[in-house]
């Protein structure tokens, strides 16, 4: 299980979102920062920072320093989960588990963040924070770098210009935009991403983009596991992923859908 500050923030952020959703669903009085902090037994300054980030992501919203509500980004994510290709993705993920014995994920991008849309049934074994809605960095995850596959260097650098690389990710994580671009350049000739300990210690993630019928990248598909289970067969795993990604792309409604 990843005990990094990043993982802790993700888990706490999800707890906040779940509480806000529960209050709205049950018709209970909505909460501000101090009430959320008291209910969740968290430091008020930490709740303030996390809710600000959740609002920036669109998962929560707040008007005139009032109570928090579920944001439009959350409803957009929920709507995406109900589309046909995501229903197909669940079956593809379980097929990947059966074929590879590894954890599998479908993710999308929001700026320089990656949002987990769907995880295989065995992924929760990695830690309780692994569930739909989990947010991770785009520059030090296989799923994230697959989502940046079509970026040219100028656009890549512009996207990551405000990123603080310090203290984020595992031992293989890049510490600058230039280092992140070097990882992309390394992976391009082989046609898939291999993220070796970039986010979690001892974990390798192999990822490919999922493209809609128009060729645009709509998601990434990845498998991840321990180094001995993934590293020696990265190319073989990428082949399996590419076939699954092609099937998912063929059922995606595309830009006109």
Phi and psi in degrees as GROMACS dihedral restraints (atoms count N, CA, C in turn):
[ dihedral_restraints ]
;  ai    aj    ak    al  type     phi  dphi    fc
    3     4     5     6     1   -80.2    20    10
    4     5     6     7     1   117.7    20    10
    6     7     8     9     1  -103.4    20    10
    7     8     9    10     1    19.6    20    10
    9    10    11    12     1   -68.9    20    10
   10    11    12    13     1   160.2    20    10
   12    13    14    15     1   -57.0    20    10
   13    14    15    16     1   -34.2    20    10
   15    16    17    18     1   -62.7    20    10
   16    17    18    19     1   -46.4    20    10
   18    19    20    21     1   -63.7    20    10
   19    20    21    22     1   -39.6    20    10
   21    22    23    24     1   -62.1    20    10
   22    23    24    25     1   -42.5    20    10
   24    25    26    27     1   -62.4    20    10
   25    26    27    28     1   -40.2    20    10
   27    28    29    30     1   -61.6    20    10
   28    29    30    31     1   -46.7    20    10
   30    31    32    33     1   -62.8    20    10
   31    32    33    34     1   -43.9    20    10
   33    34    35    36     1   -68.1    20    10
   34    35    36    37     1   -37.2    20    10
   36    37    38    39     1   -62.3    20    10
   37    38    39    40     1   -40.3    20    10
   39    40    41    42     1   -66.3    20    10
   40    41    42    43     1   -36.1    20    10
   42    43    44    45     1   -63.0    20    10
   43    44    45    46     1   -40.4    20    10
   45    46    47    48     1   -63.7    20    10
   46    47    48    49     1   -47.4    20    10
   48    49    50    51     1   -61.0    20    10
   49    50    51    52     1   -44.1    20    10
   51    52    53    54     1   -60.8    20    10
   52    53    54    55     1   -40.7    20    10
   54    55    56    57     1   -65.9    20    10
   55    56    57    58     1   -42.8    20    10
   57    58    59    60     1   -62.7    20    10
   58    59    60    61     1   -42.7    20    10
   60    61    62    63     1   -61.3    20    10
   61    62    63    64     1   -45.1    20    10
   63    64    65    66     1   -61.7    20    10
   64    65    66    67     1   -41.3    20    10
   66    67    68    69     1   -63.2    20    10
   67    68    69    70     1   -40.7    20    10
   69    70    71    72     1   -69.8    20    10
   70    71    72    73     1   -42.8    20    10
   72    73    74    75     1   -64.1    20    10
   73    74    75    76     1   -36.7    20    10
   75    76    77    78     1   -92.8    20    10
   76    77    78    79     1    -1.8    20    10
   78    79    80    81     1    74.7    20    10
   79    80    81    82     1    17.2    20    10
   81    82    83    84     1   -79.4    20    10
   82    83    84    85     1   162.6    20    10
   84    85    86    87     1   -59.8    20    10
   85    86    87    88     1   133.9    20    10
   87    88    89    90     1   -75.5    20    10
   88    89    90    91     1   162.3    20    10
   90    91    92    93     1  -121.7    20    10
   91    92    93    94     1   151.0    20    10
   93    94    95    96     1   -99.2    20    10
   94    95    96    97     1  -167.3    20    10
   96    97    98    99     1   -60.2    20    10
   97    98    99   100     1   -49.5    20    10
   99   100   101   102     1   -64.5    20    10
  100   101   102   103     1   -39.0    20    10
  102   103   104   105     1   -68.8    20    10
  103   104   105   106     1   -40.6    20    10
  105   106   107   108     1   -61.7    20    10
  106   107   108   109     1   -44.0    20    10
  108   109   110   111     1   -61.6    20    10
  109   110   111   112     1   -42.6    20    10
  111   112   113   114     1   -66.9    20    10
  112   113   114   115     1   -43.8    20    10
  114   115   116   117     1   -64.1    20    10
  115   116   117   118     1   -39.1    20    10
  117   118   119   120     1   -94.5    20    10
  118   119   120   121     1    -1.6    20    10
  120   121   122   123     1    55.6    20    10
  121   122   123   124     1    48.6    20    10
  123   124   125   126     1  -119.9    20    10
  124   125   126   127     1   157.5    20    10
  126   127   128   129     1   -64.0    20    10
  127   128   129   130     1   135.0    20    10
  129   130   131   132     1   -63.5    20    10
  130   131   132   133     1   -37.9    20    10
  132   133   134   135     1   -66.3    20    10
  133   134   135   136     1   -34.4    20    10
  135   136   137   138     1   -69.4    20    10
  136   137   138   139     1   -42.3    20    10
  138   139   140   141     1   -61.9    20    10
  139   140   141   142     1   -40.2    20    10
  141   142   143   144     1   -59.7    20    10
  142   143   144   145     1   -44.2    20    10
  144   145   146   147     1   -67.9    20    10
  145   146   147   148     1   -44.0    20    10
  147   148   149   150     1   -66.6    20    10
  148   149   150   151     1   -40.7    20    10
  150   151   152   153     1   -66.5    20    10
  151   152   153   154     1   -33.9    20    10
  153   154   155   156     1   -62.4    20    10
  154   155   156   157     1   -44.0    20    10
  156   157   158   159     1   -65.9    20    10
  157   158   159   160     1   -39.2    20    10
  159   160   161   162     1   -65.5    20    10
  160   161   162   163     1   -35.2    20    10
  162   163   164   165     1   -68.4    20    10
  163   164   165   166     1   -39.1    20    10
  165   166   167   168     1   -62.7    20    10
  166   167   168   169     1   -34.2    20    10
  168   169   170   171     1   -76.6    20    10
  169   170   171   172     1   -13.8    20    10
  171   172   173   174     1    84.5    20    10
  172   173   174   175     1     4.8    20    10
  174   175   176   177     1   -78.0    20    10
  175   176   177   178     1   -26.3    20    10
  177   178   179   180     1  -129.4    20    10
  178   179   180   181     1   161.2    20    10
  180   181   182   183     1  -142.7    20    10
  181   182   183   184     1   155.5    20    10
  183   184   185   186     1  -147.5    20    10
  184   185   186   187     1   129.8    20    10
  186   187   188   189     1  -108.9    20    10
  187   188   189   190     1   126.6    20    10
  189   190   191   192     1    48.8    20    10
  190   191   192   193     1    48.5    20    10
  192   193   194   195     1    57.7    20    10
  193   194   195   196     1    27.1    20    10
  195   196   197   198     1   -85.5    20    10
  196   197   198   199     1  -163.7    20    10
  198   199   200   201     1   -71.7    20    10
  199   200   201   202     1   162.1    20    10
  201   202   203   204     1   -85.9    20    10
  202   203   204   205     1   142.4    20    10
  204   205   206   207     1  -125.9    20    10
  205   206   207   208     1   165.8    20    10
  207   208   209   210     1   -67.6    20    10
  208   209   210   211     1   133.5    20    10
  210   211   212   213     1   -87.1    20    10
  211   212   213   214     1   168.2    20    10
  213   214   215   216     1   -64.6    20    10
  214   215   216   217     1   -28.8    20    10
  216   217   218   219     1   -63.2    20    10
  217   218   219   220     1   -35.1    20    10
  219   220   221   222     1   -65.7    20    10
  220   221   222   223     1   -44.4    20    10
  222   223   224   225     1   -67.6    20    10
  223   224   225   226     1   -33.9    20    10
  225   226   227   228     1   -64.6    20    10
  226   227   228   229     1   -40.6    20    10
  228   229   230   231     1   -64.7    20    10
  229   230   231   232     1   -42.6    20    10
  231   232   233   234     1   -62.8    20    10
  232   233   234   235     1   -40.1    20    10
  234   235   236   237     1   -64.7    20    10
  235   236   237   238     1   -39.0    20    10
  237   238   239   240     1   -61.8    20    10
  238   239   240   241     1   -37.4    20    10
  240   241   242   243     1   -65.6    20    10
  241   242   243   244     1   -18.1    20    10
  243   244   245   246     1   -95.9    20    10
  244   245   246   247     1    -1.4    20    10
  246   247   248   249     1   -74.9    20    10
  247   248   249   250     1   159.3    20    10
  249   250   251   252     1   -57.8    20    10
  250   251   252   253     1   -41.4    20    10
  252   253   254   255     1   -69.2    20    10
  253   254   255   256     1   -28.5    20    10
  255   256   257   258     1   -71.9    20    10
  256   257   258   259     1   -35.5    20    10
  258   259   260   261     1   -62.8    20    10
  259   260   261   262     1   -38.9    20    10
  261   262   263   264     1   -65.1    20    10
  262   263   264   265     1   -34.9    20    10
  264   265   266   267     1   -62.3    20    10
  265   266   267   268     1   -36.8    20    10
  267   268   269   270     1   -58.2    20    10
  268   269   270   271     1   -44.3    20    10
  270   271   272   273     1   -66.9    20    10
  271   272   273   274     1   -39.1    20    10
  273   274   275   276     1   -63.9    20    10
  274   275   276   277     1   -39.7    20    10
  276   277   278   279     1   -63.5    20    10
  277   278   279   280     1   -43.0    20    10
  279   280   281   282     1   -68.5    20    10
  280   281   282   283     1   -32.5    20    10
  282   283   284   285     1   -65.9    20    10
  283   284   285   286     1   -38.0    20    10
  285   286   287   288     1   -64.9    20    10
  286   287   288   289     1   -38.9    20    10
  288   289   290   291     1   -60.6    20    10
  289   290   291   292     1   -46.3    20    10
  291   292   293   294     1   -65.2    20    10
  292   293   294   295     1   -36.5    20    10
  294   295   296   297     1   -79.8    20    10
  295   296   297   298     1   -41.0    20    10
  297   298   299   300     1  -106.0    20    10
  298   299   300   301     1   -22.8    20    10
  300   301   302   303     1    76.3    20    10
  301   302   303   304     1    11.4    20    10
  303   304   305   306     1  -109.9    20    10
  304   305   306   307     1   169.0    20    10
  306   307   308   309     1   -75.4    20    10
  307   308   309   310     1   150.0    20    10
  309   310   311   312     1  -137.2    20    10
  310   311   312   313     1   147.9    20    10
  312   313   314   315     1  -144.1    20    10
  313   314   315   316     1   150.3    20    10
  315   316   317   318     1  -117.5    20    10
  316   317   318   319     1   128.4    20    10
  318   319   320   321     1  -133.8    20    10
  319   320   321   322     1   158.2    20    10
  321   322   323   324     1  -128.5    20    10
  322   323   324   325     1   169.5    20    10
  324   325   326   327     1  -112.3    20    10
  325   326   327   328     1   140.7    20    10
  327   328   329   330     1  -129.6    20    10
  328   329   330   331     1    95.5    20    10
  330   331   332   333     1    64.0    20    10
  331   332   333   334     1  -124.3    20    10
  333   334   335   336     1   -97.5    20    10
  334   335   336   337     1    18.5    20    10
  336   337   338   339     1  -113.5    20    10
  337   338   339   340     1   150.5    20    10
  339   340   341   342     1  -109.4    20    10
  340   341   342   343     1   132.0    20    10
  342   343   344   345     1  -110.5    20    10
  343   344   345   346     1   125.7    20    10
  345   346   347   348     1   -75.1    20    10
  346   347   348   349     1   118.6    20    10
  348   349   350   351     1   -86.2    20    10
  349   350   351   352     1   -42.1    20    10
  351   352   353   354     1  -154.0    20    10
  352   353   354   355     1   139.3    20    10
  354   355   356   357     1  -126.1    20    10
  355   356   357   358     1   152.3    20    10
  357   358   359   360     1   -68.4    20    10
  358   359   360   361     1   161.5    20    10
  360   361   362   363     1   -62.2    20    10
  361   362   363   364     1   -24.9    20    10
  363   364   365   366     1   -90.3    20    10
  364   365   366   367     1    -0.6    20    10
  366   367   368   369     1   -73.8    20    10
  367   368   369   370     1   -26.5    20    10
  369   370   371   372     1   -65.8    20    10
  370   371   372   373     1   -17.5    20    10
  372   373   374   375     1   -64.6    20    10
  373   374   375   376     1   -19.9    20    10
  375   376   377   378     1   -75.7    20    10
  376   377   378   379     1   -16.4    20    10
  378   379   380   381     1   150.2    20    10
  379   380   381   382     1   152.5    20    10
  381   382   383   384     1   -66.9    20    10
  382   383   384   385     1   -18.5    20    10
  384   385   386   387     1   -77.1    20    10
  385   386   387   388     1    -9.2    20    10
  387   388   389   390     1   -85.3    20    10
  388   389   390   391     1   102.8    20    10
  390   391   392   393     1  -164.3    20    10
  391   392   393   394     1   160.6    20    10
  393   394   395   396     1   -51.0    20    10
  394   395   396   397     1   137.0    20    10
  396   397   398   399     1    99.7    20    10
  397   398   399   400     1   -12.0    20    10
  399   400   401   402     1   -59.7    20    10
  400   401   402   403     1   136.9    20    10
  402   403   404   405     1  -112.6    20    10
  403   404   405   406     1   130.7    20    10
  405   406   407   408     1  -134.4    20    10
  406   407   408   409     1   165.4    20    10
  408   409   410   411     1   -72.2    20    10
  409   410   411   412     1   146.7    20    10
  411   412   413   414     1   -78.9    20    10
  412   413   414   415     1   -25.5    20    10
  414   415   416   417     1   -87.8    20    10
  415   416   417   418     1   -14.8    20    10
  417   418   419   420     1  -130.2    20    10
  418   419   420   421     1    31.1    20    10
  420   421   422   423     1  -131.7    20    10
  421   422   423   424     1   148.5    20    10
  423   424   425   426     1   -62.3    20    10
  424   425   426   427     1   -43.5    20    10
  426   427   428   429     1   -60.9    20    10
  427   428   429   430     1   -39.5    20    10
  429   430   431   432     1   -68.0    20    10
  430   431   432   433     1   -46.3    20    10
  432   433   434   435     1   -68.0    20    10
  433   434   435   436     1   -27.9    20    10
  435   436   437   438     1   -66.4    20    10
  436   437   438   439     1   -33.2    20    10
  438   439   440   441     1   -71.3    20    10
  439   440   441   442     1   -18.1    20    10
  441   442   443   444     1   -98.9    20    10
  442   443   444   445     1    10.6    20    10
  444   445   446   447     1   -55.4    20    10
  445   446   447   448     1   -37.4    20    10
  447   448   449   450     1   -88.8    20    10
  448   449   450   451     1    -2.0    20    10
  450   451   452   453     1   -70.1    20    10
  451   452   453   454     1   135.3    20    10
  453   454   455   456     1   -80.5    20    10
  454   455   456   457     1   165.7    20    10
  456   457   458   459     1   -60.6    20    10
  457   458   459   460     1   -41.1    20    10
  459   460   461   462     1   -62.8    20    10
  460   461   462   463     1   -44.7    20    10
  462   463   464   465     1   -67.4    20    10
  463   464   465   466     1   -35.9    20    10
  465   466   467   468     1   -62.0    20    10
  466   467   468   469     1   -47.3    20    10
  468   469   470   471     1   -67.2    20    10
  469   470   471   472     1   -36.9    20    10
  471   472   473   474     1   -64.9    20    10
  472   473   474   475     1   -40.3    20    10
  474   475   476   477     1   -62.7    20    10
  475   476   477   478     1   -38.8    20    10
  477   478   479   480     1   -99.5    20    10
  478   479   480   481     1    11.4    20    10
  480   481   482   483     1   -61.9    20    10
  481   482   483   484     1   -31.8    20    10
  483   484   485   486     1  -101.1    20    10
  484   485   486   487     1     9.0    20    10
  486   487   488   489     1   -76.2    20    10
  487   488   489   490     1   139.4    20    10
  489   490   491   492     1   -99.1    20    10
  490   491   492   493     1   106.1    20    10
  492   493   494   495     1   -79.8    20    10
  493   494   495   496     1   -15.8    20    10
  495   496   497   498     1   -68.7    20    10
  496   497   498   499     1   128.2    20    10
  498   499   500   501     1    76.3    20    10
  499   500   501   502     1    10.7    20    10
  501   502   503   504     1  -110.0    20    10
  502   503   504   505     1   133.0    20    10
  504   505   506   507     1    92.5    20    10
  505   506   507   508     1  -174.8    20    10
  507   508   509   510     1   -93.4    20    10
  508   509   510   511     1  -168.3    20    10
  510   511   512   513     1   -64.9    20    10
  511   512   513   514     1   -21.5    20    10
  513   514   515   516     1   -96.0    20    10
  514   515   516   517     1     6.1    20    10
  516   517   518   519     1   -70.7    20    10
  517   518   519   520     1   143.1    20    10
  519   520   521   522     1   -69.9    20    10
  520   521   522   523     1   150.8    20    10
  522   523   524   525     1  -112.4    20    10
  523   524   525   526     1     9.0    20    10
  525   526   527   528     1  -160.0    20    10
  526   527   528   529     1   166.7    20    10
  528   529   530   531     1   -62.8    20    10
  529   530   531   532     1   -38.5    20    10
  531   532   533   534     1   -62.6    20    10
  532   533   534   535     1   -42.3    20    10
  534   535   536   537     1   -66.3    20    10
  535   536   537   538     1   -38.1    20    10
  537   538   539   540     1   -63.4    20    10
  538   539   540   541     1   -40.4    20    10
  540   541   542   543     1   -66.9    20    10
  541   542   543   544     1   -35.7    20    10
  543   544   545   546     1   -61.2    20    10
  544   545   546   547     1   -38.3    20    10
  546   547   548   549     1   -64.7    20    10
  547   548   549   550     1   -41.0    20    10
  549   550   551   552     1   -62.6    20    10
  550   551   552   553     1   -45.3    20    10
  552   553   554   555     1   -63.0    20    10
  553   554   555   556     1   -35.5    20    10
  555   556   557   558     1   -64.4    20    10
  556   557   558   559     1   -38.9    20    10
  558   559   560   561     1   -81.1    20    10
  559   560   561   562     1   -26.8    20    10
  561   562   563   564     1   -55.4    20    10
  562   563   564   565     1   -44.9    20    10
  564   565   566   567     1   -59.5    20    10
  565   566   567   568     1   -31.2    20    10
  567   568   569   570     1   -87.9    20    10
  568   569   570   571     1   -12.7    20    10
  570   571   572   573     1    83.9    20    10
  571   572   573   574     1    10.5    20    10
  573   574   575   576     1  -155.2    20    10
  574   575   576   577     1   164.0    20    10
  576   577   578   579     1   -97.7    20    10
  577   578   579   580     1   134.6    20    10
  579   580   581   582     1  -122.9    20    10
  580   581   582   583     1   110.5    20    10
  582   583   584   585     1  -102.7    20    10
  583   584   585   586     1   104.2    20    10
  585   586   587   588     1   -95.6    20    10
  586   587   588   589     1   106.6    20    10
  588   589   590   591     1    54.9    20    10
  589   590   591   592     1    32.1    20    10
  591   592   593   594     1   -79.1    20    10
  592   593   594   595     1   -29.7    20    10
  594   595   596   597     1  -116.3    20    10
  595   596   597   598     1   -40.0    20    10
  597   598   599   600     1  -125.0    20    10
  598   599   600   601     1   140.1    20    10
  600   601   602   603     1   -61.1    20    10
  601   602   603   604     1   129.6    20    10
  603   604   605   606     1    79.0    20    10
  604   605   606   607     1     0.9    20    10
  606   607   608   609     1  -108.6    20    10
  607   608   609   610     1   133.9    20    10
  609   610   611   612     1  -113.6    20    10
  610   611   612   613     1   134.2    20    10
  612   613   614   615     1  -119.9    20    10
  613   614   615   616     1   129.5    20    10
  615   616   617   618     1  -108.6    20    10
  616   617   618   619     1   131.0    20    10
  618   619   620   621     1  -142.8    20    10
  619   620   621   622     1   152.8    20    10
  621   622   623   624     1  -137.8    20    10
  622   623   624   625     1   154.6    20    10
  624   625   626   627     1   -76.4    20    10
  625   626   627   628     1   152.2    20    10
  627   628   629   630     1  -106.4    20    10
  628   629   630   631     1   123.1    20    10
  630   631   632   633     1  -109.7    20    10
  631   632   633   634     1   142.7    20    10
  633   634   635   636     1   -78.1    20    10
  634   635   636   637     1   174.5    20    10
  636   637   638   639     1   -58.6    20    10
  637   638   639   640     1   -21.3    20    10
  639   640   641   642     1   -86.7    20    10
  640   641   642   643     1    -2.3    20    10
  642   643   644   645     1    95.6    20    10
  643   644   645   646     1    -5.8    20    10
  645   646   647   648     1   -76.7    20    10
  646   647   648   649     1   148.5    20    10
  648   649   650   651     1   -81.1    20    10
  649   650   651   652     1   121.1    20    10
  651   652   653   654     1  -109.5    20    10
  652   653   654   655     1   -18.0    20    10
  654   655   656   657     1  -167.0    20    10
  655   656   657   658     1   177.1    20    10
  657   658   659   660     1  -128.7    20    10
  658   659   660   661     1   151.0    20    10
  660   661   662   663     1  -121.8    20    10
  661   662   663   664     1   130.3    20    10
  663   664   665   666     1  -144.9    20    10
  664   665   666   667     1   157.9    20    10
  666   667   668   669     1  -125.7    20    10
  667   668   669   670     1   150.0    20    10
  669   670   671   672     1  -148.4    20    10
  670   671   672   673     1   152.3    20    10
  672   673   674   675     1  -175.7    20    10
  673   674   675   676     1  -172.4    20    10
  675   676   677   678     1   -65.3    20    10
  676   677   678   679     1   154.4    20    10
  678   679   680   681     1   -52.1    20    10
  679   680   681   682     1   -47.2    20    10
  681   682   683   684     1   -63.5    20    10
  682   683   684   685     1   -26.6    20    10
  684   685   686   687     1   -86.0    20    10
  685   686   687   688     1   -19.8    20    10
  687   688   689   690     1  -115.4    20    10
  688   689   690   691     1   -48.9    20    10
  690   691   692   693     1   -54.6    20    10
  691   692   693   694     1   -47.9    20    10
  693   694   695   696     1   -65.9    20    10
  694   695   696   697     1   -20.8    20    10
  696   697   698   699     1  -122.3    20    10
  697   698   699   700     1    32.0    20    10
  699   700   701   702     1   -59.2    20    10
  700   701   702   703     1   -43.7    20    10
  702   703   704   705     1   -65.4    20    10
  703   704   705   706     1   -40.5    20    10
  705   706   707   708     1   -64.7    20    10
  706   707   708   709     1   -42.2    20    10
  708   709   710   711     1   -65.4    20    10
  709   710   711   712     1   -39.3    20    10
  711   712   713   714     1   -62.1    20    10
  712   713   714   715     1   -36.1    20    10
  714   715   716   717     1   -62.7    20    10
  715   716   717   718     1   -45.6    20    10
  717   718   719   720     1   -62.9    20    10
  718   719   720   721     1   -42.3    20    10
  720   721   722   723     1   -63.0    20    10
  721   722   723   724     1   -43.3    20    10
  723   724   725   726     1   -61.3    20    10
  724   725   726   727     1   -39.0    20    10
  726   727   728   729     1   -65.8    20    10
  727   728   729   730     1   -42.8    20    10
  729   730   731   732     1   -66.1    20    10
  730   731   732   733     1   -40.2    20    10
  732   733   734   735     1   -64.4    20    10
  733   734   735   736     1   -37.9    20    10
  735   736   737   738     1   -65.1    20    10
  736   737   738   739     1   -39.3    20    10
  738   739   740   741     1   -65.5    20    10
  739   740   741   742     1   -42.4    20    10
  741   742   743   744     1   -64.2    20    10
  742   743   744   745     1   -42.5    20    10
  744   745   746   747     1   -62.3    20    10
  745   746   747   748     1   -32.3    20    10
  747   748   749   750     1   -71.0    20    10
  748   749   750   751     1   -21.8    20    10
  750   751   752   753     1  -101.6    20    10
  751   752   753   754     1    -3.5    20    10
  753   754   755   756     1   -71.2    20    10
  754   755   756   757     1   139.4    20    10
  756   757   758   759     1   -65.4    20    10
  757   758   759   760     1   -19.0    20    10
  759   760   761   762     1    78.9    20    10
  760   761   762   763     1   178.6    20    10
  762   763   764   765     1   -63.4    20    10
  763   764   765   766     1   -23.4    20    10
  765   766   767   768     1   -94.3    20    10
  766   767   768   769     1    -8.2    20    10
